[in-house]
């Protein structure tokens, strides 16, 4: 794990992330594909480990029952995806790899919504895969 910096396309929003793991994931759900224009390739960083600058430009949307997405209101760059339900992942950021100033050294560790992956996408290597149902079971809000 290492510290990394990054920013949106126009530079209005930037961040410093501490203890960034080298493993990343790919999400093939329809929302991520539409938001990222392809599979979302992102690394999970603990919420308390990210410092943001340019908060005035950050826009958010509760995009599902269990998650939100954020983008730069100036240039439109996607900034993060994160779950908002308890207990797993609350406040952890899924930071798109393309935002990092140095995106070298990352390794694909898992693909989610693998049963929604278009047949034109092929990611090489041996890594964990999860179906939509498996992901929903992990993150769906608990019944009250």
Backbone as JSON Lines, residues from 0, in Angstrom:
{"i":0,"aa":"X","n":[0.84,-1.18,0.0],"ca":[0.0,0.0,0.0],"c":[0.89,1.24,0.0]}
{"i":1,"aa":"X","n":[0.36,2.26,-0.65],"ca":[1.13,3.48,-0.8],"c":[0.2,4.68,-0.83]}
{"i":2,"aa":"X","n":[0.76,5.87,-0.76],"ca":[-0.02,7.09,-0.89],"c":[-0.03,7.51,-2.36]}
{"i":3,"aa":"X","n":[-1.18,8.02,-2.81],"ca":[-1.31,8.46,-4.2],"c":[-2.15,9.74,-4.26]}
{"i":4,"aa":"X","n":[-1.89,10.52,-5.28],"ca":[-2.68,11.72,-5.53],"c":[-3.43,11.55,-6.84]}
{"i":5,"aa":"X","n":[-4.44,12.39,-7.03],"ca":[-5.2,12.34,-8.27],"c":[-6.08,13.55,-8.4]}
{"i":6,"aa":"X","n":[-6.75,13.63,-9.56],"ca":[-7.64,14.76,-9.81],"c":[-8.58,14.45,-10.95]}
{"i":7,"aa":"X","n":[-9.6,15.3,-11.07],"ca":[-10.53,15.2,-12.19],"c":[-9.85,15.75,-13.44]}
{"i":8,"aa":"X","n":[-10.54,15.71,-14.54],"ca":[-9.98,16.15,-15.82],"c":[-9.58,17.62,-15.81]}
{"i":9,"aa":"X","n":[-10.39,18.48,-15.19],"ca":[-10.1,19.92,-15.22],"c":[-9.25,20.38,-14.05]}
{"i":10,"aa":"X","n":[-9.07,19.53,-13.04],"ca":[-8.26,19.88,-11.88],"c":[-9.01,20.62,-10.78]}
{"i":11,"aa":"X","n":[-10.31,20.87,-10.95],"ca":[-11.08,21.58,-9.93],"c":[-11.23,20.75,-8.65]}
{"i":12,"aa":"X","n":[-11.21,19.41,-8.79],"ca":[-11.29,18.51,-7.64],"c":[-10.03,17.65,-7.65]}
{"i":13,"aa":"X","n":[-9.38,17.58,-6.5],"ca":[-8.2,16.73,-6.37],"c":[-8.27,15.98,-5.04]}
{"i":14,"aa":"X","n":[-7.42,14.97,-4.9],"ca":[-7.43,14.19,-3.67],"c":[-6.04,13.63,-3.38]}
{"i":15,"aa":"X","n":[-5.86,13.3,-2.12],"ca":[-4.72,12.51,-1.68],"c":[-5.3,11.31,-0.97]}
{"i":16,"aa":"X","n":[-4.87,10.12,-1.38],"ca":[-5.35,8.88,-0.78],"c":[-4.18,8.17,-0.12]}
{"i":17,"aa":"X","n":[-4.37,7.78,1.13],"ca":[-3.34,7.09,1.88],"c":[-3.64,5.59,1.92]}
{"i":18,"aa":"X","n":[-2.61,4.79,1.99],"ca":[-2.75,3.33,2.09],"c":[-3.59,2.76,0.95]}
{"i":19,"aa":"X","n":[-3.28,3.19,-0.26],"ca":[-3.98,2.7,-1.45],"c":[-3.5,1.3,-1.77]}
{"i":20,"aa":"X","n":[-4.39,0.32,-1.8],"ca":[-3.97,-1.04,-2.15],"c":[-3.62,-1.14,-3.63]}
{"i":21,"aa":"X","n":[-2.9,-2.17,-3.98],"ca":[-2.52,-2.35,-5.39],"c":[-3.59,-3.11,-6.17]}
{"i":22,"aa":"X","n":[-4.48,-3.8,-5.47],"ca":[-5.53,-4.55,-6.15],"c":[-6.72,-3.68,-6.5]}
{"i":23,"aa":"X","n":[-7.29,-3.91,-7.69],"ca":[-8.47,-3.16,-8.11],"c":[-9.52,-4.11,-8.65]}
{"i":24,"aa":"X","n":[-10.73,-3.59,-8.82],"ca":[-11.82,-4.39,-9.34],"c":[-12.44,-3.76,-10.57]}
{"i":25,"aa":"X","n":[-13.2,-4.57,-11.27],"ca":[-13.95,-4.12,-12.45],"c":[-15.42,-4.44,-12.21]}
{"i":26,"aa":"X","n":[-16.28,-3.45,-12.45],"ca":[-17.72,-3.67,-12.32],"c":[-18.36,-3.56,-13.69]}
{"i":27,"aa":"X","n":[-19.2,-4.55,-13.99],"ca":[-19.86,-4.62,-15.29],"c":[-21.36,-4.32,-15.2]}
{"i":28,"aa":"X","n":[-21.83,-3.79,-14.07],"ca":[-23.27,-3.5,-13.99],"c":[-23.62,-2.4,-14.99]}
{"i":29,"aa":"X","n":[-24.89,-2.34,-15.33],"ca":[-25.35,-1.38,-16.33],"c":[-25.08,0.06,-15.91]}
{"i":30,"aa":"X","n":[-25.28,0.37,-14.61],"ca":[-25.05,1.74,-14.16],"c":[-23.57,2.13,-14.29]}
{"i":31,"aa":"X","n":[-22.68,1.25,-13.87],"ca":[-21.25,1.57,-13.98],"c":[-20.84,1.72,-15.44]}
{"i":32,"aa":"X","n":[-21.34,0.85,-16.3],"ca":[-20.99,0.96,-17.72],"c":[-21.47,2.29,-18.3]}
{"i":33,"aa":"X","n":[-22.66,2.71,-17.93],"ca":[-23.17,3.99,-18.43],"c":[-22.42,5.17,-17.82]}
{"i":34,"aa":"X","n":[-22.07,5.07,-16.53],"ca":[-21.37,6.15,-15.83],"c":[-19.94,6.29,-16.32]}
{"i":35,"aa":"X","n":[-19.25,5.17,-16.49],"ca":[-17.83,5.19,-16.87],"c":[-17.63,5.09,-18.38]}
{"i":36,"aa":"X","n":[-18.67,4.73,-19.1],"ca":[-18.52,4.54,-20.54],"c":[-17.91,3.2,-20.89]}
{"i":37,"aa":"X","n":[-17.74,2.34,-19.91],"ca":[-17.14,1.02,-20.05],"c":[-17.28,0.35,-18.7]}
{"i":38,"aa":"X","n":[-16.55,-0.7,-18.45],"ca":[-16.52,-1.26,-17.1],"c":[-15.87,-0.22,-16.19]}
{"i":39,"aa":"X","n":[-16.34,-0.13,-14.94],"ca":[-15.71,0.75,-13.99],"c":[-14.5,0.01,-13.41]}
{"i":40,"aa":"X","n":[-13.31,0.55,-13.62],"ca":[-12.08,0.0,-13.06],"c":[-11.71,0.89,-11.89]}
{"i":41,"aa":"X","n":[-11.78,0.34,-10.67],"ca":[-11.6,1.18,-9.49],"c":[-10.9,0.42,-8.37]}
{"i":42,"aa":"X","n":[-10.26,1.19,-7.51],"ca":[-9.57,0.65,-6.34],"c":[-10.32,1.11,-5.09]}
{"i":43,"aa":"X","n":[-10.46,0.21,-4.12],"ca":[-11.16,0.53,-2.88],"c":[-10.2,1.16,-1.89]}
{"i":44,"aa":"X","n":[-10.56,2.35,-1.42],"ca":[-9.75,3.09,-0.44],"c":[-10.65,3.43,0.74]}
{"i":45,"aa":"X","n":[-10.17,3.2,1.95],"ca":[-10.94,3.5,3.17],"c":[-11.33,4.97,3.19]}
{"i":46,"aa":"X","n":[-12.57,5.25,3.56],"ca":[-13.09,6.61,3.55],"c":[-12.26,7.61,4.32]}
{"i":47,"aa":"X","n":[-11.77,7.22,5.48],"ca":[-10.96,8.12,6.28],"c":[-9.56,8.33,5.75]}
{"i":48,"aa":"X","n":[-9.23,7.64,4.67],"ca":[-7.89,7.73,4.09],"c":[-7.81,8.66,2.89]}
{"i":49,"aa":"X","n":[-8.93,9.32,2.55],"ca":[-8.95,10.19,1.38],"c":[-9.24,11.63,1.82]}
{"i":50,"aa":"X","n":[-8.42,12.55,1.35],"ca":[-8.62,13.97,1.59],"c":[-8.95,14.63,0.26]}
{"i":51,"aa":"X","n":[-10.07,15.33,0.22],"ca":[-10.54,15.97,-1.01],"c":[-10.3,17.47,-0.98]}
{"i":52,"aa":"X","n":[-9.97,18.05,-2.12],"ca":[-9.9,19.51,-2.3],"c":[-10.82,19.85,-3.44]}
{"i":53,"aa":"X","n":[-11.47,21.01,-3.34],"ca":[-12.42,21.42,-4.38],"c":[-13.83,20.95,-4.1]}
{"i":54,"aa":"X","n":[-14.17,20.82,-2.82],"ca":[-15.49,20.33,-2.42],"c":[-16.65,21.07,-3.1]}
{"i":55,"aa":"X","n":[-16.47,22.35,-3.39],"ca":[-17.54,23.13,-4.0],"c":[-17.93,22.6,-5.38]}
{"i":56,"aa":"X","n":[-17.05,21.83,-6.0],"ca":[-17.32,21.29,-7.34],"c":[-17.83,19.85,-7.32]}
{"i":57,"aa":"X","n":[-17.87,19.23,-6.14],"ca":[-18.29,17.83,-6.06],"c":[-19.81,17.74,-6.02]}
{"i":58,"aa":"X","n":[-20.36,16.91,-6.9],"ca":[-21.79,16.63,-6.96],"c":[-21.99,15.15,-6.67]}
{"i":59,"aa":"X","n":[-23.08,14.81,-5.99],"ca":[-23.35,13.41,-5.68],"c":[-24.77,13.03,-6.06]}
{"i":60,"aa":"X","n":[-24.98,11.74,-6.26],"ca":[-26.28,11.18,-6.59],"c":[-26.42,9.84,-5.89]}
{"i":61,"aa":"X","n":[-27.51,9.65,-5.16],"ca":[-27.82,8.33,-4.6],"c":[-28.31,7.5,-5.78]}
{"i":62,"aa":"X","n":[-27.43,6.65,-6.32],"ca":[-27.72,5.96,-7.58],"c":[-28.42,4.62,-7.42]}
{"i":63,"aa":"X","n":[-28.48,4.1,-6.21],"ca":[-29.21,2.87,-5.95],"c":[-29.59,2.85,-4.48]}
{"i":64,"aa":"X","n":[-30.24,1.78,-4.06],"ca":[-30.63,1.67,-2.65],"c":[-29.43,1.66,-1.72]}
{"i":65,"aa":"X","n":[-28.29,1.22,-2.25],"ca":[-27.14,1.04,-1.37],"c":[-25.9,1.85,-1.74]}
{"i":66,"aa":"X","n":[-25.97,2.73,-2.73],"ca":[-24.74,3.39,-3.16],"c":[-24.96,4.79,-3.72]}
{"i":67,"aa":"X","n":[-23.89,5.57,-3.7],"ca":[-23.89,6.89,-4.31],"c":[-22.71,7.0,-5.27]}
{"i":68,"aa":"X","n":[-22.83,7.95,-6.18],"ca":[-21.76,8.27,-7.12],"c":[-21.51,9.76,-7.04]}
{"i":69,"aa":"X","n":[-20.26,10.14,-7.32],"ca":[-19.91,11.56,-7.29],"c":[-19.14,11.91,-8.55]}
{"i":70,"aa":"X","n":[-19.22,13.17,-8.94],"ca":[-18.52,13.65,-10.12],"c":[-18.16,15.11,-9.92]}
{"i":71,"aa":"X","n":[-17.26,15.6,-10.75],"ca":[-16.91,17.02,-10.75],"c":[-18.0,17.77,-11.49]}
{"i":72,"aa":"X","n":[-18.59,18.76,-10.83],"ca":[-19.66,19.55,-11.44],"c":[-19.16,20.47,-12.53]}
{"i":73,"aa":"X","n":[-17.86,20.62,-12.63],"ca":[-17.28,21.49,-13.65],"c":[-16.97,20.74,-14.95]}
{"i":74,"aa":"X","n":[-16.28,19.59,-14.84],"ca":[-15.88,18.87,-16.06],"c":[-16.61,17.54,-16.25]}
{"i":75,"aa":"X","n":[-17.31,17.06,-15.21],"ca":[-18.07,15.83,-15.34],"c":[-17.32,14.55,-15.02]}
{"i":76,"aa":"X","n":[-16.04,14.63,-14.69],"ca":[-15.27,13.41,-14.37],"c":[-15.9,12.68,-13.19]}
{"i":77,"aa":"X","n":[-16.05,11.36,-13.33],"ca":[-16.51,10.54,-12.21],"c":[-15.45,10.5,-11.13]}
{"i":78,"aa":"X","n":[-15.85,10.76,-9.88],"ca":[-14.89,10.83,-8.77],"c":[-14.91,9.59,-7.89]}
{"i":79,"aa":"X","n":[-16.09,9.1,-7.55],"ca":[-16.16,7.9,-6.73],"c":[-17.51,7.25,-6.82]}
{"i":80,"aa":"X","n":[-17.49,6.01,-6.44],"ca":[-18.68,5.2,-6.17],"c":[-18.45,4.72,-4.74]}
{"i":81,"aa":"X","n":[-19.5,4.72,-3.91],"ca":[-19.36,4.13,-2.59],"c":[-20.69,3.67,-2.05]}
{"i":82,"aa":"X","n":[-20.63,2.59,-1.27],"ca":[-21.84,2.08,-0.66],"c":[-22.22,2.97,0.52]}
{"i":83,"aa":"X","n":[-23.51,3.05,0.76],"ca":[-24.02,3.89,1.83],"c":[-24.79,3.09,2.88]}
{"i":84,"aa":"X","n":[-24.77,1.76,2.75],"ca":[-25.49,0.9,3.69],"c":[-24.52,0.25,4.66]}
{"i":85,"aa":"X","n":[-25.05,-0.22,5.74],"ca":[-24.24,-0.89,6.74],"c":[-24.33,-2.39,6.52]}
{"i":86,"aa":"X","n":[-23.37,-3.18,6.93],"ca":[-22.12,-2.8,7.56],"c":[-20.96,-2.72,6.58]}
{"i":87,"aa":"X","n":[-21.06,-3.38,5.43],"ca":[-19.9,-3.5,4.54],"c":[-19.66,-2.24,3.73]}
{"i":88,"aa":"X","n":[-18.44,-1.75,3.78],"ca":[-18.0,-0.73,2.86],"c":[-18.48,0.68,3.11]}
{"i":89,"aa":"X","n":[-19.21,0.93,4.18],"ca":[-19.7,2.28,4.37],"c":[-18.53,3.24,4.5]}
{"i":90,"aa":"X","n":[-18.58,4.28,3.72],"ca":[-17.58,5.33,3.66],"c":[-16.32,4.96,2.89]}
{"i":91,"aa":"X","n":[-16.19,3.72,2.41],"ca":[-15.06,3.38,1.54],"c":[-15.34,3.92,0.15]}
{"i":92,"aa":"X","n":[-14.3,4.4,-0.49],"ca":[-14.42,4.94,-1.84],"c":[-13.96,3.92,-2.86]}
{"i":93,"aa":"X","n":[-14.68,3.82,-3.96],"ca":[-14.2,3.12,-5.14],"c":[-13.71,4.24,-6.06]}
{"i":94,"aa":"X","n":[-12.4,4.41,-6.14],"ca":[-11.82,5.5,-6.92],"c":[-11.41,4.98,-8.29]}
{"i":95,"aa":"X","n":[-11.94,5.57,-9.37],"ca":[-11.54,5.15,-10.71],"c":[-10.03,5.29,-10.9]}
{"i":96,"aa":"X","n":[-9.42,4.26,-11.44],"ca":[-7.97,4.25,-11.61],"c":[-7.49,5.41,-12.49]}
{"i":97,"aa":"X","n":[-8.29,5.81,-13.45],"ca":[-7.89,6.9,-14.35],"c":[-7.72,8.24,-13.68]}
{"i":98,"aa":"X","n":[-8.22,8.41,-12.45],"ca":[-8.06,9.68,-11.74],"c":[-6.66,9.85,-11.13]}
{"i":99,"aa":"X","n":[-5.97,8.73,-10.89],"ca":[-4.67,8.81,-10.22],"c":[-3.63,9.45,-11.12]}
{"i":100,"aa":"X","n":[-2.81,10.31,-10.52],"ca":[-1.71,10.92,-11.27],"c":[-0.74,9.86,-11.76]}
{"i":101,"aa":"X","n":[-0.54,8.81,-10.99],"ca":[0.29,7.67,-11.38],"c":[-0.55,6.42,-11.2]}
{"i":102,"aa":"X","n":[-1.05,5.9,-12.29],"ca":[-1.92,4.72,-12.25],"c":[-1.15,3.42,-12.46]}
{"i":103,"aa":"X","n":[0.16,3.46,-12.37],"ca":[0.97,2.25,-12.53],"c":[0.93,1.4,-11.26]}
{"i":104,"aa":"X","n":[1.16,0.11,-11.43],"ca":[1.32,-0.79,-10.3],"c":[0.05,-1.45,-9.79]}
{"i":105,"aa":"X","n":[-1.09,-1.19,-10.39],"ca":[-2.32,-1.83,-9.97],"c":[-2.48,-3.19,-10.64]}
{"i":106,"aa":"X","n":[-3.18,-4.11,-9.94],"ca":[-3.4,-5.45,-10.47],"c":[-4.87,-5.83,-10.29]}
{"i":107,"aa":"X","n":[-5.49,-6.34,-11.36],"ca":[-6.9,-6.75,-11.31],"c":[-7.06,-7.91,-10.34]}
{"i":108,"aa":"X","n":[-7.97,-7.74,-9.36],"ca":[-8.22,-8.77,-8.36],"c":[-9.61,-9.39,-8.45]}
{"i":109,"aa":"X","n":[-10.61,-8.61,-8.97],"ca":[-11.94,-9.19,-9.09],"c":[-12.8,-8.43,-10.09]}
{"i":110,"aa":"X","n":[-13.78,-9.16,-10.63],"ca":[-14.79,-8.59,-11.5],"c":[-16.14,-8.89,-10.87]}
{"i":111,"aa":"X","n":[-16.99,-7.85,-10.81],"ca":[-18.33,-8.06,-10.27],"c":[-19.37,-7.8,-11.35]}
{"i":112,"aa":"X","n":[-20.56,-8.34,-11.11],"ca":[-21.63,-8.34,-12.11],"c":[-21.12,-9.04,-13.38]}
{"i":113,"aa":"X","n":[-20.37,-10.11,-13.17],"ca":[-19.75,-10.84,-14.29],"c":[-20.81,-11.37,-15.26]}
{"i":114,"aa":"X","n":[-22.0,-11.65,-14.74],"ca":[-23.08,-12.15,-15.6],"c":[-23.73,-11.03,-16.41]}
{"i":115,"aa":"X","n":[-23.27,-9.79,-16.26],"ca":[-23.75,-8.65,-17.04],"c":[-22.67,-8.1,-17.95]}
{"i":116,"aa":"X","n":[-21.52,-8.75,-17.98],"ca":[-20.39,-8.3,-18.78],"c":[-20.7,-8.51,-20.26]}
{"i":117,"aa":"X","n":[-20.56,-7.46,-21.07],"ca":[-20.75,-7.64,-22.51],"c":[-19.72,-8.62,-23.07]}
{"i":118,"aa":"X","n":[-20.09,-9.38,-24.07],"ca":[-19.16,-10.36,-24.62],"c":[-17.96,-9.72,-25.31]}
{"i":119,"aa":"X","n":[-18.01,-8.42,-25.54],"ca":[-16.88,-7.73,-26.16],"c":[-15.8,-7.32,-25.16]}
{"i":120,"aa":"X","n":[-16.06,-7.49,-23.85],"ca":[-15.07,-7.16,-22.82],"c":[-14.39,-8.44,-22.36]}
{"i":121,"aa":"X","n":[-13.08,-8.46,-22.39],"ca":[-12.32,-9.57,-21.85],"c":[-11.15,-9.02,-21.05]}
{"i":122,"aa":"X","n":[-11.13,-9.34,-19.77],"ca":[-10.04,-8.89,-18.91],"c":[-9.2,-10.11,-18.56]}
{"i":123,"aa":"X","n":[-7.91,-10.03,-18.83],"ca":[-7.0,-11.16,-18.68],"c":[-6.65,-11.41,-17.22]}
{"i":124,"aa":"X","n":[-6.21,-12.62,-16.97],"ca":[-5.69,-12.98,-15.66],"c":[-6.66,-13.83,-14.85]}
{"i":125,"aa":"X","n":[-6.12,-14.42,-13.81],"ca":[-6.9,-15.26,-12.92],"c":[-7.29,-14.42,-11.71]}
{"i":126,"aa":"X","n":[-8.59,-14.14,-11.56],"ca":[-9.08,-13.31,-10.47],"c":[-10.5,-13.74,-10.1]}
{"i":127,"aa":"X","n":[-10.94,-13.31,-8.95],"ca":[-12.27,-13.66,-8.45],"c":[-13.34,-12.99,-9.29]}
{"i":128,"aa":"X","n":[-14.47,-13.69,-9.46],"ca":[-15.62,-13.11,-10.15],"c":[-16.87,-13.31,-9.27]}
{"i":129,"aa":"X","n":[-17.76,-12.32,-9.32],"ca":[-19.01,-12.39,-8.58],"c":[-20.17,-12.02,-9.51]}
{"i":130,"aa":"X","n":[-21.27,-12.73,-9.38],"ca":[-22.47,-12.43,-10.17],"c":[-23.25,-11.29,-9.53]}
{"i":131,"aa":"X","n":[-24.25,-10.82,-10.23],"ca":[-25.13,-9.78,-9.7],"c":[-25.75,-10.22,-8.38]}
{"i":132,"aa":"X","n":[-26.3,-11.43,-8.34],"ca":[-26.95,-11.91,-7.12],"c":[-25.98,-11.96,-5.95]}
{"i":133,"aa":"X","n":[-24.75,-12.36,-6.18],"ca":[-23.75,-12.4,-5.11],"c":[-23.43,-11.0,-4.58]}
{"i":134,"aa":"X","n":[-23.33,-10.04,-5.49],"ca":[-23.04,-8.66,-5.08],"c":[-24.21,-8.07,-4.32]}
{"i":135,"aa":"X","n":[-25.43,-8.27,-4.82],"ca":[-26.62,-7.74,-4.15],"c":[-26.72,-8.33,-2.74]}
{"i":136,"aa":"X","n":[-26.43,-9.61,-2.57],"ca":[-26.48,-10.23,-1.25],"c":[-25.47,-9.6,-0.3]}
{"i":137,"aa":"X","n":[-24.35,-9.15,-0.82],"ca":[-23.32,-8.52,0.01],"c":[-23.7,-7.13,0.46]}
{"i":138,"aa":"X","n":[-24.36,-6.34,-0.4],"ca":[-24.55,-4.91,-0.14],"c":[-25.99,-4.45,0.07]}
{"i":139,"aa":"X","n":[-26.96,-5.29,-0.2],"ca":[-28.35,-4.88,-0.04],"c":[-28.61,-4.52,1.42]}
{"i":140,"aa":"X","n":[-29.34,-3.44,1.65],"ca":[-29.62,-3.04,3.04],"c":[-30.29,-4.17,3.82]}
{"i":141,"aa":"X","n":[-29.91,-4.27,5.09],"ca":[-30.51,-5.28,5.96],"c":[-31.95,-4.9,6.26]}
{"i":142,"aa":"X","n":[-32.81,-5.9,6.38],"ca":[-34.21,-5.64,6.74],"c":[-34.28,-5.09,8.16]}
{"i":143,"aa":"X","n":[-35.11,-4.1,8.34],"ca":[-35.22,-3.46,9.67],"c":[-36.29,-4.12,10.5]}
